[in-house]
Amino acid sequence: MKWVYGNYEFENRISNLSWTVAGDYNDDIQISKNEYSSKDIALYFATMAGGRHKYIDWILVKRYLLSRAKMGYDIDVISDLLHITLDRLVEEKIIKERPGIEDIRLSAYKDILSGFSKIHNEEILQKIKYFLVLERMGKHPTIDGLSRRIVNKINEINLNENIVEILRGIDEIYINYFNDTSNKYDNENYENERIINSNIDFDTFSDFMYEELYDNEYSKTIENQISEISSSMLIESLGEVDIKGSKHSSNNVLYVDEETLNKIYKKIEHYYGKSYIGDLELKKIESKCCRGVHEGCRVHFTDGVLRSECSNIAQIKYATRQKENNTRKFRENIKIYKRNILKLKETLLRILIEENEKSRVYCDSGTIYANRAWRATRSNNNKIFYKDIENEKGRYVIDILLDSSGSQTRNQANVAIQAYIISTALTKAGIPNRVMGFSSLMDYTILKRFRDYEDKITNNENIFEYFCAGNNRDGLAIKSICEGLLEREEENKILIVLSDGRPNDIKIGKDRERSIRGEMSYKGMIGAKDTASEVRKARQNGIMVLGVFTGKEIDLEVEKIIYGKDFIYTKDIQRFSDVVSMYLKKIIRN
């Protein structure tokens, strides 16, 4: 029989307990409305509620989680790491102040575990949670080597440090162990290699403290995670009482009310700059592109906050800083990069000149060749006429589409530099080209234009505005870009896509749609198959599509599904311009 909060005296007791632990009777501390099976569970939760209020700066935690969402972190994973660490922080501090709480915790844990019909420990983080709960109950469970190493790293976080340092420790664990879709590493050497090669610049870690928080309408969509961490005990996520009531869904879909949805749409320009496409043209593009798995999605074409109307001072400062970082990296080796530009330009010009040369063919009819006229009566070789065959295959236009999602953060300076090299060489060779980046936020796929086809070469400097944040809906980005490319007059259209081969995005919808729309999360094979479909459609329409893959070897099979034979795998993003030039030479000559 469950314990229902119907007893005024008991309700008053748990409220006072929370306020006492928090040390502040003036604040409104939210006590869970769950119906627990015992008073010990209710008392322990009230204690934890007060402790969370006292020891955790939730504003900073929210800033951190929002910044990691922008960078493309797996929010479920980073939220679990936050929950584990912050739960440990609060428990240890409360028990140190009030040792008697440890007995209440033990009783609460036993009561909750006894009510589970199923334990969730298939995934590594669920396994780690279960291990930690049993350990706190005085048991000695066994655990695999990788999970043990992660637990050790969690335990190494110094809980006496300030919250920023604690979050730094959580970030390091995520980067070193979970920055991959598989989350399965059974080779310790591989794990060590990942840690050595992580190359994270933690000097700028605390930048999230100064970033502008999204307004409430955005916060509501991600506060599902904050609420889960701040209003539930770690043990509650380990199992289910009723097999029909599993709290975990395979669909990564966020539902918000219609008013909130409309406010989100209005705020996109605030964070990414005003659109350079008018409403009527945009609706036309969306009606063509936002179908099927992209139903209800939208696209936003922008020149970015530095070159379009934008009142978001914080975002302007952030974009300016990223551009300065990319430009500085370029200047460090400017002589080498300029030589690369010159070399690529000369190669392209040489190939184009060769392809434009006329071939003279001697034949039985055509224009008479005076020097051979004598053969008409004196030789059996009567081919005294000639025809000049035009070898011109037509003009070329090239689009370069850069994955700007958070998963490319570590490569962003190199990607910007290589894109600049290619675009500048193409421009100097007289080949029209456009450079765009793509990422996604909520239902919006953001398509940022760095340079347009007819821009002056000085506009190539805008490519250094490239920075990475958010998720990526590759299929919709490719489909939207191809709409503009198909309108070009050039006979030969080429699309080069740089990506890590891991489409990954979330979906939002209105509350009322929840029962009738079963949107699947845009990741894994769902995202890969959709992207592959858009690549095939582009090729059927005459666009040559090349994928440049910069991800992990484990994702190579997905890349093959998406791009077929026309993709290049490079472990070194600095060779991006080299591999693209080889591809261009190949298709121009063929």
C-alpha positions as CSV (number, residue, x, y, z in Angstrom):
1,M,0.0,0.0,0.0
2,K,1.4,3.4,-1.0
3,W,1.9,6.2,1.4
4,V,-0.3,9.1,0.3
5,Y,0.3,12.6,1.4
6,G,-3.0,13.0,3.1
7,N,-1.8,13.5,6.7
8,Y,-1.4,17.2,7.5
9,E,0.9,16.6,10.4
10,F,3.2,14.4,8.2
11,E,3.1,16.8,5.3
12,N,4.1,19.6,7.7
13,R,7.0,17.5,9.0
14,I,8.5,16.8,5.7
15,S,8.2,20.5,4.6
16,N,9.9,21.6,7.8
17,L,12.6,19.0,7.2
18,S,13.3,20.3,3.7
19,W,13.4,23.9,5.0
20,T,15.7,23.0,7.9
21,V,18.2,21.2,5.6
22,A,18.1,24.1,3.1
23,G,18.6,26.6,5.9
24,D,16.1,29.0,4.4
25,Y,12.4,29.1,5.5
26,N,11.6,31.9,3.1
27,D,12.1,29.9,-0.1
28,D,9.5,27.7,-1.7
29,I,11.0,24.2,-2.0
30,Q,9.1,21.9,-4.3
31,I,8.4,18.5,-2.6
32,S,7.6,15.6,-4.9
33,K,3.9,14.8,-5.4
34,N,4.7,11.1,-5.9
35,E,2.9,8.5,-3.8
36,Y,5.7,6.7,-2.0
37,S,5.4,3.3,-0.4
38,S,6.8,4.3,3.0
39,K,7.4,7.3,5.2
40,D,11.2,6.6,5.0
41,I,11.1,7.2,1.3
42,A,9.2,10.5,1.7
43,L,11.4,11.7,4.5
44,Y,14.6,10.9,2.6
45,F,13.3,12.6,-0.5
46,A,12.4,15.7,1.6
47,T,15.9,15.7,3.0
48,M,17.4,15.5,-0.5
49,A,15.1,18.3,-1.8
50,G,16.5,20.6,0.9
51,G,20.0,19.6,0.2
52,R,19.7,20.2,-3.5
53,H,18.4,23.7,-2.7
54,K,21.3,24.4,-0.4
55,Y,24.3,22.9,-2.2
56,I,23.6,23.3,-5.9
57,D,23.5,26.4,-8.0
58,W,20.8,25.3,-10.5
59,I,21.2,28.4,-12.6
60,L,24.8,27.4,-13.4
61,V,23.8,23.8,-14.0
62,K,21.1,25.0,-16.4
63,R,23.6,27.2,-18.2
64,Y,26.0,24.3,-18.5
65,L,23.3,21.9,-19.8
66,L,22.0,24.4,-22.4
67,S,25.6,25.2,-23.6
68,R,26.2,21.4,-24.0
69,A,23.0,21.0,-25.9
70,K,24.2,23.8,-28.3
71,M,27.5,21.9,-28.7
72,G,25.7,18.7,-29.7
73,Y,26.2,16.6,-26.6
74,D,23.9,13.7,-26.0
75,I,21.6,15.3,-23.5
76,D,20.4,12.0,-22.0
77,V,24.0,11.0,-21.3
78,I,25.3,14.3,-19.9
79,S,22.1,14.5,-17.8
80,D,22.7,11.1,-16.3
81,L,26.3,12.1,-15.4
82,L,25.0,15.2,-13.8
83,H,22.4,13.3,-11.9
84,I,24.9,10.7,-10.6
85,T,27.5,13.3,-9.5
86,L,25.1,15.9,-8.0
87,D,23.2,13.2,-6.2
88,R,26.5,12.0,-4.7
89,L,27.4,15.6,-3.7
90,V,24.1,16.2,-1.9
91,E,24.1,12.8,-0.2
92,E,27.6,13.1,1.1
93,K,27.1,16.7,2.5
94,I,23.8,15.9,4.1
95,I,25.1,12.7,5.8
96,K,28.2,14.5,7.0
97,E,26.0,17.1,8.7
98,R,23.3,14.6,9.9
99,P,24.7,11.1,10.2
100,G,21.2,9.7,11.0
101,I,20.1,10.3,7.5
102,E,22.2,7.4,6.3
103,D,19.9,4.9,8.0
104,I,16.8,6.6,6.5
105,R,18.5,6.4,3.1
106,L,19.1,2.6,3.5
107,S,15.5,2.0,4.4
108,A,14.3,4.2,1.5
109,Y,16.5,2.4,-1.0
110,K,15.3,-1.0,0.2
111,D,11.7,0.0,-0.1
112,I,12.1,1.4,-3.6
113,L,14.1,-1.6,-4.9
114,S,11.6,-4.1,-3.4
115,G,8.8,-2.5,-5.5
116,F,10.5,-2.9,-8.8
117,S,9.3,-5.6,-11.2
118,K,12.2,-4.9,-13.5
119,I,15.7,-3.3,-13.2
120,H,17.1,-1.2,-16.0
121,N,20.8,-2.0,-16.2
122,E,21.3,-2.8,-19.9
123,E,23.0,0.5,-20.6
124,I,26.3,1.4,-19.1
125,L,25.1,4.4,-17.2
126,Q,22.1,2.5,-15.8
127,K,24.6,-0.2,-14.8
128,I,26.7,2.4,-13.0
129,K,23.7,3.8,-11.2
130,Y,22.7,0.4,-10.0
131,F,26.3,-0.3,-8.8
132,L,26.4,3.0,-6.9
133,V,23.1,2.4,-5.2
134,L,24.0,-1.1,-4.1
135,E,27.4,0.2,-2.9
136,R,25.6,2.8,-0.7
137,M,23.5,0.1,0.7
138,G,26.7,-1.6,2.0
139,K,26.8,-4.3,-0.7
140,H,29.7,-5.3,-2.9
141,P,28.5,-5.7,-6.4
142,T,30.7,-6.8,-9.3
143,I,31.1,-4.6,-12.3
144,D,32.9,-4.7,-15.7
145,G,36.3,-2.9,-16.1
146,L,35.1,0.0,-18.2
147,S,32.2,0.8,-15.8
148,R,34.6,0.5,-12.9
149,R,37.0,3.1,-14.5
150,I,34.1,5.5,-15.1
151,V,33.0,5.0,-11.5
152,N,36.5,5.8,-10.3
153,K,36.6,8.9,-12.4
154,I,33.2,10.0,-10.9
155,N,34.5,9.4,-7.4
156,E,37.7,11.4,-8.2
157,I,35.7,14.5,-8.7
158,N,36.4,16.7,-5.6
159,L,33.0,17.6,-4.2
160,N,34.5,20.3,-2.0
161,E,35.3,22.4,-5.1
162,N,33.0,25.0,-6.5
163,I,30.2,23.9,-8.8
164,V,32.1,25.1,-12.0
165,E,35.0,22.7,-11.1
166,I,32.6,19.9,-10.5
167,L,31.0,20.5,-13.9
168,R,34.4,20.5,-15.4
169,G,35.0,17.1,-14.0
170,I,31.7,15.8,-15.5
171,D,32.6,17.3,-18.8
172,E,35.9,15.5,-18.9
173,I,34.2,12.2,-18.2
174,Y,31.7,12.8,-21.0
175,I,34.4,13.7,-23.5
176,N,36.7,10.8,-22.6
177,Y,34.1,8.1,-22.3
178,F,30.8,9.0,-24.0
179,N,31.6,11.2,-27.0
180,D,30.6,8.5,-29.4
181,T,27.2,7.1,-30.4
182,S,28.1,3.5,-29.5
183,N,29.2,4.1,-25.9
184,K,30.8,0.6,-26.0
185,Y,34.6,0.3,-25.7
186,D,36.0,-3.0,-24.7
187,N,39.6,-2.1,-25.4
188,E,41.5,-0.2,-22.8
189,N,44.2,0.9,-25.3
190,Y,41.5,2.4,-27.5
191,E,40.0,4.1,-24.5
192,N,43.4,5.6,-23.6
193,E,43.9,6.7,-27.2
194,R,40.6,8.5,-27.0
195,I,41.6,10.3,-23.9
196,I,45.0,11.3,-25.3
197,N,43.4,12.6,-28.5
198,S,40.5,14.4,-26.9
199,N,42.3,17.8,-27.2
200,I,39.7,19.7,-25.3
201,D,40.5,23.3,-24.5
202,F,39.4,23.4,-20.9
203,D,40.8,27.0,-20.4
204,T,37.6,28.2,-22.0
205,F,35.4,25.8,-20.1
206,S,33.7,28.3,-17.9
207,D,32.6,30.4,-20.9
208,F,29.1,28.9,-20.4
209,M,28.7,31.0,-17.3
210,Y,28.6,34.2,-19.5
211,E,26.5,33.0,-22.3
212,E,23.0,34.3,-22.5
213,L,20.3,31.9,-21.2
214,Y,17.6,31.1,-23.6
215,D,14.2,32.6,-22.6
216,N,11.7,30.6,-20.8
217,E,10.1,29.2,-23.9
218,Y,13.3,27.4,-24.8
219,S,14.0,26.5,-21.2
220,K,10.8,24.6,-20.9
221,T,11.8,22.1,-23.5
222,I,15.1,21.2,-21.8
223,E,14.0,21.6,-18.2
224,N,12.6,18.1,-18.5
225,Q,16.2,17.1,-17.8
226,I,16.7,19.6,-15.1
227,S,13.5,18.6,-13.4
228,E,14.5,15.0,-13.6
229,I,17.8,15.7,-11.9
230,S,16.5,18.2,-9.3
231,S,13.2,16.4,-8.3
232,S,14.0,12.7,-8.2
233,M,16.4,10.3,-6.5
234,L,18.9,8.4,-8.5
235,I,17.4,5.1,-7.6
236,E,14.0,6.0,-9.0
237,S,15.4,5.7,-12.6
238,L,16.7,2.2,-12.1
239,G,13.5,0.2,-12.6
240,E,9.8,0.2,-13.1
241,V,7.0,-0.9,-10.8
242,D,4.4,-1.5,-13.5
243,I,5.7,-3.0,-16.8
244,K,3.3,-0.7,-18.7
245,G,4.8,2.4,-17.1
246,S,8.3,2.4,-18.4
247,K,9.5,5.9,-18.2
248,H,12.0,5.6,-21.1
249,S,10.8,6.1,-24.6
250,S,12.8,5.4,-27.8
251,N,11.3,8.5,-29.3
252,N,13.4,11.6,-28.7
253,V,10.5,14.0,-29.1
254,L,9.9,17.1,-27.0
255,Y,6.3,18.3,-26.6
256,V,5.4,21.9,-25.8
257,D,2.2,23.9,-25.8
258,E,1.3,25.9,-28.9
259,E,2.1,29.3,-27.4
260,T,5.6,28.1,-26.4
261,L,6.1,26.7,-29.9
262,N,5.3,30.0,-31.5
263,K,7.6,31.9,-29.2
264,I,10.5,29.5,-30.1
265,Y,10.0,30.2,-33.7
266,K,10.1,34.0,-33.1
267,K,13.3,33.7,-31.2
268,I,15.4,31.9,-33.8
269,E,16.3,35.2,-35.5
270,H,17.4,36.5,-32.2
271,Y,20.0,33.8,-31.8
272,Y,21.1,33.3,-35.4
273,G,20.4,36.6,-37.2
274,K,17.6,37.7,-39.5
275,S,16.8,35.5,-42.5
276,Y,17.9,36.8,-45.9
277,I,15.0,35.0,-47.6
278,G,11.5,36.5,-47.7
279,D,8.5,34.8,-46.1
280,L,6.9,33.8,-49.3
281,E,10.0,32.2,-50.8
282,L,10.8,30.5,-47.5
283,K,7.3,29.0,-47.3
284,K,7.8,27.7,-50.8
285,I,11.0,26.0,-49.9
286,E,9.6,24.6,-46.7
287,S,6.5,23.2,-48.5
288,K,8.9,21.3,-50.8
289,C,11.5,20.2,-48.3
290,C,9.7,19.8,-44.9
291,R,7.9,16.5,-45.6
292,G,8.0,13.0,-44.5
293,V,10.4,12.6,-41.5
294,H,10.9,16.4,-41.6
295,E,7.1,17.2,-41.4
296,G,6.6,20.2,-39.1
297,C,10.3,21.2,-39.4
298,R,11.4,24.6,-40.6
299,V,14.6,26.0,-42.3
300,H,16.3,29.3,-41.5
301,F,18.6,30.9,-44.1
302,T,20.9,33.5,-42.5
303,D,24.1,35.3,-43.0
304,G,24.8,35.0,-39.2
305,V,24.6,37.5,-36.4
306,L,27.7,39.5,-37.6
307,R,26.3,40.3,-41.1
308,S,22.6,40.5,-40.6
309,E,20.2,42.3,-38.3
310,C,20.6,41.0,-34.8
311,S,20.1,42.6,-31.3
312,N,21.6,39.7,-29.4
313,I,24.8,41.3,-28.0
314,A,26.0,38.1,-26.3
315,Q,25.7,36.0,-29.4
316,I,27.5,38.7,-31.4
317,K,30.4,38.7,-28.9
318,Y,30.5,34.9,-29.1
319,A,30.6,34.8,-32.9
320,T,33.2,37.5,-33.0
321,R,35.4,35.6,-30.6
322,Q,35.1,32.4,-32.7
323,K,36.0,34.3,-35.9
324,E,39.0,35.8,-34.3
325,N,40.2,32.4,-33.1
326,N,39.8,30.9,-36.6
327,T,41.5,33.8,-38.2
328,R,44.4,33.6,-35.8
329,K,44.9,29.9,-36.6
330,F,45.0,30.7,-40.3
331,R,47.6,33.5,-39.8
332,E,49.9,31.2,-37.8
333,N,50.6,29.3,-41.1
334,I,49.5,31.8,-43.6
335,K,52.4,31.2,-46.1
336,I,51.7,27.5,-46.3
337,Y,47.9,28.1,-46.8
338,K,48.5,30.7,-49.5
339,R,50.8,28.2,-51.4
340,N,48.0,25.7,-51.1
341,I,45.5,28.1,-52.6
342,L,47.9,29.0,-55.5
343,K,48.6,25.3,-56.2
344,L,44.9,24.3,-56.2
345,K,44.0,27.3,-58.4
346,E,46.7,26.5,-61.0
347,T,45.7,22.9,-61.0
348,L,42.1,23.7,-61.7
349,L,42.9,26.3,-64.4
350,R,45.2,23.8,-66.2
351,I,42.5,21.2,-66.2
352,L,39.8,23.6,-67.4
353,I,42.1,24.9,-70.2
354,E,42.8,21.3,-71.3
355,E,39.1,20.4,-71.3
356,N,38.2,23.6,-73.3
357,E,40.7,22.9,-76.1
358,K,39.3,22.0,-79.5
359,S,40.2,18.7,-81.2
360,R,40.7,18.6,-85.0
361,V,39.4,15.5,-86.8
362,Y,40.1,14.9,-90.5
363,C,37.2,13.4,-92.4
364,D,35.4,12.9,-95.8
365,S,33.4,16.1,-95.4
366,G,33.5,19.4,-93.6
367,T,35.9,22.3,-94.1
368,I,38.5,21.7,-96.8
369,Y,42.1,21.7,-95.5
370,A,44.2,23.4,-98.3
371,N,47.4,21.6,-97.4
372,R,45.8,18.2,-98.1
373,A,43.9,19.1,-101.2
374,W,46.5,17.5,-103.4
375,R,45.6,14.1,-102.1
376,A,42.2,14.2,-103.9
377,T,43.8,12.9,-107.2
378,R,47.1,11.4,-106.1
379,S,46.3,9.4,-103.0
380,N,43.8,6.9,-101.7
381,N,43.6,8.9,-98.4
382,N,40.9,11.4,-99.4
383,K,40.3,12.8,-96.0
384,I,41.0,16.4,-97.1
385,F,38.3,17.9,-94.9
386,Y,38.4,18.6,-91.2
387,K,36.0,19.3,-88.3
388,D,36.9,21.0,-85.0
389,I,35.3,19.2,-82.1
390,E,34.4,21.2,-79.1
391,N,35.7,19.5,-75.9
392,E,33.9,21.8,-73.6
393,K,31.9,19.8,-71.1
394,G,30.1,22.9,-69.8
395,R,30.5,25.2,-66.9
396,Y,30.8,24.2,-63.3
397,V,29.2,25.5,-60.1
398,I,30.1,24.1,-56.6
399,D,28.4,24.1,-53.2
400,I,30.4,23.3,-50.1
401,L,28.2,22.3,-47.2
402,L,29.8,22.2,-43.7
403,D,28.5,20.3,-40.8
404,S,28.3,23.0,-38.0
405,S,26.9,20.8,-35.3
406,G,28.5,20.5,-31.9
407,S,30.2,17.2,-32.8
408,Q,32.6,19.1,-35.0
409,T,33.7,21.6,-32.2
410,R,37.2,20.2,-32.0
411,N,37.7,20.7,-35.7
412,Q,36.1,24.0,-36.2
413,A,39.3,26.1,-36.9
414,N,40.7,23.5,-39.3
415,V,37.3,23.2,-41.1
416,A,37.1,26.9,-41.6
417,I,40.7,27.1,-42.9
418,Q,40.3,24.3,-45.4
419,A,36.9,25.6,-46.6
420,Y,38.6,29.0,-47.1
421,I,41.4,27.5,-49.1
422,I,39.1,25.6,-51.5
423,S,36.6,28.4,-51.9
424,T,39.4,31.0,-52.6
425,A,41.1,28.7,-55.2
426,L,37.7,28.1,-56.9
427,T,37.0,31.8,-57.0
428,K,40.4,32.7,-58.4
429,A,39.9,29.9,-61.0
430,G,36.6,31.6,-62.0
431,I,34.3,28.7,-60.8
432,P,31.2,30.0,-59.0
433,N,30.9,28.5,-55.5
434,R,28.9,28.9,-52.4
435,V,29.9,27.9,-48.8
436,M,27.2,27.2,-46.2
437,G,27.1,25.6,-42.8
438,F,24.3,23.7,-41.3
439,S,23.1,22.8,-37.8
440,S,19.8,22.5,-36.0
441,L,18.0,23.9,-33.0
442,M,14.6,22.5,-32.1
443,D,12.5,22.2,-35.3
444,Y,14.8,24.6,-37.2
445,T,17.6,23.6,-39.5
446,I,19.9,26.7,-39.6
447,L,21.6,27.2,-42.9
448,K,24.3,29.9,-42.6
449,R,25.7,31.4,-45.7
450,F,29.4,32.3,-45.6
451,R,29.8,33.3,-49.2
452,D,27.4,33.3,-52.2
453,Y,28.1,32.3,-55.8
454,E,28.8,35.8,-57.2
455,D,30.5,37.3,-54.1
456,K,33.8,39.1,-54.4
457,I,36.8,37.2,-53.2
458,T,37.1,39.5,-50.1
459,N,33.9,38.0,-48.9
460,N,35.7,34.7,-48.4
461,E,36.9,36.1,-45.1
462,N,33.3,35.4,-43.8
463,I,34.1,31.7,-43.8
464,F,36.1,32.3,-40.6
465,E,32.8,33.0,-38.9
466,Y,32.3,29.2,-38.9
467,F,31.6,27.8,-35.4
468,C,29.8,24.7,-34.2
469,A,26.8,24.3,-32.0
470,G,23.6,22.3,-31.8
471,N,22.5,19.1,-33.6
472,N,22.4,18.2,-37.3
473,R,19.5,17.2,-39.6
474,D,21.7,16.3,-42.6
475,G,18.8,15.2,-44.9
476,L,16.9,18.4,-44.6
477,A,20.0,20.5,-45.0
478,I,21.0,18.7,-48.2
479,K,17.5,18.9,-49.6
480,S,17.2,22.6,-48.9
481,I,20.6,23.4,-50.4
482,C,19.9,21.5,-53.6
483,E,16.8,23.6,-54.2
484,G,19.0,26.6,-54.8
485,L,21.7,24.7,-56.6
486,L,19.3,23.3,-59.2
487,E,18.3,26.8,-60.2
488,R,21.8,27.5,-61.4
489,E,22.4,27.7,-65.2
490,E,25.7,25.8,-65.1
491,E,25.7,22.4,-66.7
492,N,27.8,20.7,-64.1
493,K,26.6,21.0,-60.5
494,I,28.6,19.7,-57.6
495,L,27.8,19.4,-53.9
496,I,30.5,18.6,-51.4
497,V,29.3,17.8,-47.9
498,L,31.7,17.6,-44.9
499,S,30.2,15.7,-42.1
500,D,30.9,13.1,-39.4
501,G,28.3,10.7,-40.8
502,R,26.1,10.9,-37.7
503,P,22.8,12.7,-38.4
504,N,21.4,13.5,-34.9
505,D,18.5,15.8,-34.1
506,I,15.5,16.1,-31.9
507,K,11.9,17.0,-32.7
508,I,9.3,19.1,-31.0
509,G,5.6,19.2,-31.4
510,K,2.4,20.5,-29.9
511,D,0.8,18.8,-26.9
512,R,-2.3,18.0,-28.8
513,E,-0.3,16.1,-31.5
514,R,1.2,13.7,-29.0
515,S,-1.4,11.1,-29.4
516,I,-1.6,11.1,-33.2
517,R,2.0,11.8,-34.3
518,G,4.6,9.2,-33.5
519,E,7.8,11.0,-34.6
520,M,10.9,9.0,-34.3
521,S,14.1,10.6,-33.2
522,Y,16.3,11.7,-36.1
523,K,19.4,9.7,-35.4
524,G,20.9,6.3,-36.1
525,M,19.6,4.5,-39.1
526,I,16.5,6.7,-39.4
527,G,18.7,9.8,-39.9
528,A,21.2,7.8,-42.1
529,K,18.5,6.4,-44.4
530,D,16.8,9.8,-44.8
531,T,20.1,11.5,-45.7
532,A,20.9,8.7,-48.1
533,S,17.5,9.2,-49.8
534,E,18.2,12.9,-50.2
535,V,21.7,12.2,-51.7
536,R,20.1,9.8,-54.2
537,K,17.5,12.3,-55.2
538,A,20.1,15.0,-55.7
539,R,22.1,12.7,-58.0
540,Q,19.0,11.8,-60.0
541,N,18.5,15.5,-60.6
542,G,22.0,15.8,-62.0
543,I,23.9,17.0,-59.0
544,M,27.2,15.3,-58.3
545,V,27.4,14.7,-54.5
546,L,30.6,14.0,-52.7
547,G,30.8,13.2,-49.0
548,V,33.9,14.0,-47.1
549,F,33.9,11.9,-43.9
550,T,35.7,13.1,-40.8
551,G,34.1,10.9,-38.1
552,K,35.1,7.7,-36.3
553,E,35.9,4.5,-38.2
554,I,33.0,2.8,-36.4
555,D,30.6,5.1,-38.4
556,L,32.2,4.2,-41.8
557,E,29.4,1.8,-42.7
558,V,26.8,4.5,-42.1
559,E,28.8,6.8,-44.4
560,K,28.8,4.2,-47.1
561,I,25.0,3.9,-46.8
562,I,24.6,7.6,-47.2
563,Y,27.1,8.4,-50.0
564,G,27.7,5.0,-51.7
565,K,31.1,5.0,-53.5
566,D,31.3,8.8,-53.8
567,F,32.8,9.6,-50.4
568,I,36.3,10.2,-49.1
569,Y,37.5,9.2,-45.6
570,T,40.1,11.4,-44.1
571,K,41.5,11.0,-40.6
572,D,43.2,14.4,-40.9
573,I,40.8,17.3,-41.5
574,Q,43.8,19.3,-42.7
575,R,43.8,17.2,-45.8
576,F,40.3,18.3,-46.6
577,S,41.4,20.6,-49.4
578,D,43.7,18.0,-50.9
579,V,41.0,15.3,-51.1
580,V,38.5,17.7,-52.6
581,S,40.9,18.9,-55.2
582,M,41.6,15.2,-56.2
583,Y,37.9,14.6,-56.6
584,L,37.4,17.8,-58.7
585,K,40.2,16.8,-61.0
586,K,38.7,13.3,-61.4
587,I,35.2,14.4,-62.3
588,I,36.3,17.3,-64.6
589,R,38.6,15.0,-66.6
590,N,36.0,12.3,-66.8
